[in-house]
Amino acid sequence: MASTPASAPAGDQHMPAPDRATDYYRFHRPHLHLTHPFGPDRFGRRAEAFARFFGTPRFVIGQTVIVAAWIAVNVAGFAHFDAYPFILLNLAFSLQAAYAAPLILLAETRQADRDKVHADADAQHREELARANHARQEIAAHQTDKLRELLEANTHLTEQVRQMATRIDTLTREIHGKVLAT
């Protein structure tokens, strides 16, 4: 489970909780108890490792070698502990299946539970991101409206300044014309 994003907070449980805005795993944290599918104790860790081992090429190759050696030793006559119909070998396969099947099913069930809660946590995170994005968009729209109002006010003031400058220029010309006439 070390490769899943939810396992990252488990390693830093002794660190102070990060700020809510940067705590990317805050929705996964309530489900950390599911990090260990068979429980956090020694038996749980061993059972999970055993169940995971069944699906590896190493297990398949190892079992094939053991079965081939078992049959070869008994057919060649080096030992006679399990003669031709290999009843003991069949019993060993049955015993292995009796333990392997429940462990594998349990691991799959618990993995499905973990996947579901992590998917739910991811959905909650996406919803919070969507709400935050919507709030940012509303703020941006409000600021755009304010900027538009300020731009309109600036345009109005600029027009007033132009009109005043034109009026001052006209008055200055009139006064200058009267001063020169007298």
Buried (B, 14 or more C-beta within 10 A) or exposed (E): BEEEEBBEBBEEEEEEEEEEEEEEBBBBBEBBEBBBBBEEEEEBBEBBEBBBEBEEEEBEEEEEEEBEEBBEBBEEEEEEEBEEEBEEBEEBBEEEEEEBEEBBEBBEEBBEEBEEBBEBBBEEBEEEEEEEEEEEEEEEEEEEEEEEEEEEEEEEEEEEEEEEEEEEEEEEEEEEEEEEEE
